[in-house]
Amino acid sequence: MSGKVKLEIVEGPMVGKKFAFEEHDTFLFGRMPDCHACLPDDPLVSRHHFIMEVNPPDACLRDLGSLNGTYVDGVKCGGRKLDESPEEAAKRKYPEVNLKDGARIKVGRTVLALQLEVAAICCECSRGIPDGDRDKCKWIGGTFICPACRQKLLASHEPPKAPEPARCQKCGKDVSQEAGKARRGDYICESCRKKAEADPVRILLELMRQAGKVAGAGEAPEIKGYTIEKKLGAGGFGAVYLAKRKKDGERVAVKVMLSKVAVDEDSRRLFMREVDSMKSLRHKNVVALLDNGSAGGAFYFVMEFCPGGSVTDIMERSGGRLSLSEGGDIMLQALEGLSYIHSKNIVHRDLKPANILLQGQKNSWVAKICDVGLAKDFQKAGFSGMTMTGAAAGTPPFMPREQVTNFKYVKPVSDVWSMGATFYNMLTGQFPRDFRRGRDPMEIILHEDIVPIRSRDSNIPKKVATVIECALDDNVKKRYQAAGEFLKALQNAL
């Protein structure tokens, strides 16, 4: 129940063409065939002119170093200078523009009109209201109320009250402007999230105390029988902690994630239902999800603990890269785990060295893929905010091209590319594409080819290099289609 984003081309060659978005997605405008709006005959349009990311009901636009710029409500955003080459211009970071309802976007002869539609959520019970009932459920101050809650209020004979301003769950300040009028639900302000970046479990525990779900402030911090011991590390969406399960003393890992947007009850319920389905996954090369829960805009996930850390950790201890012997064994095991995940019709979407965890010790590692489904479902629910155009946009070095051009419909073949990029990084300490400082990562993903791995390290056997580069082919049809194919090819090459 997050709302909708609608685009209509109101002027230009494609006039009348409409696009609608109800989930987190991307929209590319340009001359190339992989653009959602492709105008090959307009000389004022660049190959990939701009990217718009939608996280309904929010939308954000970024010019991709176009020759002529992108105009939003008459204001030029991005665009190269007259004496700049595309390569020179790409070194400058172009600002993201948060789009407002009614915005008009102009490129060349084309004008697009944007419409942001607020989600219909009951202001009393926070339940979603079906689209067909929006008009009859309109309430005061731009809010909606479901028939049951309306009947209760009318029966109480109390006059309707203006809606209370949205407030941060942590500090209580008015966040109406920051959270936006389009979203309803539990919200943690940007300031509190920023303060909690180093230790987000503090917010989680405070919200859970407010809800009566954890021990009081004077007792040891615990979540449903798990005592938090120390932080293990932090990532893009939160942090991971070592904890002890009270009933048997077993060590577990607890991941805490903070939503960047307001969380309504319907979105929470759908997200938690998707996460619950991951608890049934059991494979020796997949980190088991044991428990999960939430409080307000904070979520936690209890997982199997892997004391060996991540592949990133052992790479750092080994001078930045791994030997073919060690790295190859880890990759074969990770591909076993990914093959199992793909057999369950699940796409990971965020594979990288940091998401391959280890048990055991050097020369006898047991590799396990972690965070299965978490990134995908967190993004789908909209809780991640903007991951393509925002300041903390995704993990570009391990992102296949189609994850930008076909964001919503990423398939197992995209995990293959990410796993190929992971193995490439493990063996060379570098990324398949050159992400040079100052370059727009989206522009690099869309336009640059991979660097042949043997040009990074000529000692890598040709057979292994061939397998890795097949996994990294930008032509999806030429790539291994799922982890099982990649696994067999690598087994034969090693």
Disulfide bonds with the S-S distance in Angstrom:
none
